[in-house]
Amino acid sequence: MLFNSIQFLVFFIVVTTAYFALPYKYRWFLLLVSSCYFYMAFVPIYILILGFTIVVDYFAGIFLEQAVGKRRKLYLIFSLIANIGVLAVFKYYNFLNDNLSFLLQGFALTNPIPHLSILLPIGLSFHTFQAMSYTIEVYRGHQKAERHFGIYALYVMFYPQLVAGPIERPQNLLHQFRERYDFDYERITSGLKLMMWGLFKKAVIADRLAVIVDNVYNNPHSHNGIAFIIATIFFSFQIFCDFSGYSDMAIGAARIMGFKLMKNFDKPYQSKSISEFWKRWHISLSSWFRDYLYISLGGNRVAIPRYYFNLFIVFLVSGLWHGANWTFIIWGALHGFYLVFAVFTKNQRGWVSVKLGLNRLPFLETVITFILVGFAWIFFRASDVSTALYIAGHLFSGLGETVRQFVHGQLWLPDLGVAPGEVLFSACLIIFLEVVHFLQNKINFNKFLSEKPVVLRWTVYYLVIFSILVFGVFQSRQFIYFQF
């Protein structure tokens, strides 16, 4: 059930109305049943996989809290193996098996292990990581074990963030299911506005950009450098609007009912470094890796070579988390390299920046960071490594002709599979998005609008709704991060 569908609109209205109509003590049950229905709308049988990990982690949490000594670690290990095992079978089995087959072919051997025809359960990586954070926090003594099975199941299955996050921690979310939230007009309108903005980013910007991106990346040999550059820039904003749009709708839907989910994006393309980018992009995942992997490896409290290793391995694992494909691993490795290189050359880059006066051009750091992030997105978006390498190797092909035509005053765009006006309109949407982000640094839009007359407020709301209906692309296009 996609957030950008009529089916979800009906589901949301019915569930939210019933939530406020029901007595407080029955609300958790309504949300749990609704979340089960929401998840089963994709592939019903996979609810059993989710149920298995919920049962394992529920009892693991209780045993962890009661156990002492080495038994506590054994219970944690059992829980982690169960969760990672499910992830490994459904997400990485065929990837590892195919690579083993390729390796054995080099020795003229045949791989006897069969290939499995299985679908990846939607959102598996997200709810697996959320479940793992629960048992880890109980083990560390930061969270009491949840005795109410239904409440724990709801923690894992809460429908707004079930399939694509934010990946919540038990300290933030579990206690909220026991709190009573009454109908609050301001909170509800705030949630609806956030959902509307998220839908605008998804339907109007992301899915419109996707048409152009798909045309280029699915047929790379039919295009040259300028097309690759445009498509890569467009994909950078497509994936941002797609994923942050989902997060906005998830946070907004939860807010309407009174629940507070963590912020997942914070204008990442305004970042002045790769390190800052990862503090602004997919915050729930980057903080998860920081708290549970990076710090566990020793963080920066180790020798310099080990520090570099810790940085690099975290992003390598992050790439693998995103998908069972070498393209994702290379994407993660690139970001790991960026961070290690930035730390290694920090003093030298500072000296060069001062000597050349580059420190007086603050926007330059933002531009360079965007270029580095955009280049890495090539490997994230490409279907395979050979396609990614072809695009990366031909980024500047044909640019000489483009420059020559521009110098002679000829407005020229490559054939991107759509009308030139559509390309320009898409570019204007990106500019509009970044202008909004710039203004958000200066203005609290919720407060700003709430202080305006009713007529003006509703004029703005209707304009946004009108824009979604007129300019939105509605082809039941799945959210990009559902595949993870």
Secondary structure, DSSP 8 states (H G I E B T S, - for coil): --TTSHHHHHHHHHHHHHHHHS-GGGHHHHHHHHHHHHHHTT-GGGHHHHHHHHHHHHHHHHHHHH--THHHHHHHHHHHHHHHHHHIIIIIHHHHHHHHHHHHHTTT----S--------TTHHHHHHHHHHHHHHHHHTSS-----HHHHHHHHH-GGGTTT-----HHHHGGGGGS-----HHHHHHHHHHHHHHHIIIIIIIHHHHHHHHHHHTSGGG--HHHHHHHHHHHHHHHHHHHHHHHHHHHHHHHHHT-------S-GGG-SSHHHHHHHSSHHHHHHHIIIIITTTTTTSS-HHHHHHHHHHHHHHHHHHH-SSHHHHHHHHHHHHHHHHHHHTHHHHHHHHHHHTGGG-HHHHHHHHHHHHHHHHHHHHSSSHHHHHHHHHTTTTTHHHHHHHHHTT-------SS-HHHHHHHHHHHHHHHHHHHHHTT--HHHHHHTS-HHHHHHHHHHHHHHHHHH---S----GGGG-
